[in-house]
Amino acid sequence: MNDSIWMHWSGGKDSAYALTRLLNEPSPVTGLVTSLSQEFNRVSMHGVREELLQAQARALNLPLHKIYLPRDCNMEDYNTLLLHEMNTLKQQGATTCAFGDIFLEDLKAFREKQMQQAQLQSSFPIWKQADTTTLAKTIIDAGIKAVLVCINGKFFDSTFLGREYDLDLLNDLPPGVDPCGENGEFHTFVYDAPHFSSPIPITLGAKVDKLYTPNSEESDEPECGATPAWDTTFHFQDLLLEN
């Protein structure tokens, strides 16, 4: 059987760099798979509009498989839905799913268990490749251009929203913030990267604040990229696709 890799794509810098590593080998990347809020048509936790996600897929010339998460989707519902969607990809020839995780052991084990249930292999192209200070600079040097679209209010004020993910930003990160945001401190949207046919023209829209509180398992966000402390405010930068 020929390999067929589907990249679990958040639209952010880590998944973009992991995909770049795969495409530089080159590896048989078949497409992208992303979870979105069914209610808002936005990428889970990143808050990025669906049309911007589709623009990334067009720029990469890769098909996009979208998983729509219903409102109040708990972990049991999420796992059932993901297994169904992974089985769909497997029927289309998928053999492996790749992820942009860096060092969170529990999240890696969680993903591997999910993929095993669908009889798929897991790939982690940037797993423990370097410490995150070095990795952050490597991502920037690789030509991945991104802006901050979601930040944790425990670490940031809203002035960080919309900022470029560059060396200046790394120098300005508050104490305790991982340079890659691996603990869920921030999320990004990539508007240009290696293998993009052209940059995605974006403009900054409104800023939105949302308060999350630990009230039930329905507060779980399976695609946030970390195990967060939910009793905090997250600041979101809306992005618009220029005409």
PyMOL commands that set and color helices and strands:
alter all, ss='L'
color gray80, all
select helices_A, chain A and resi 13-24+50-60+75-91+105-117+132-141+158-160+167-172+217-219
alter helices_A, ss='H'
color red, helices_A
select strands_A, chain A and resi 5-8+29-37+64-69+96-98+121-123+145-152+186-192+202-212+232-241
alter strands_A, ss='S'
color yellow, strands_A
deselect
rebuild
show_as cartoon
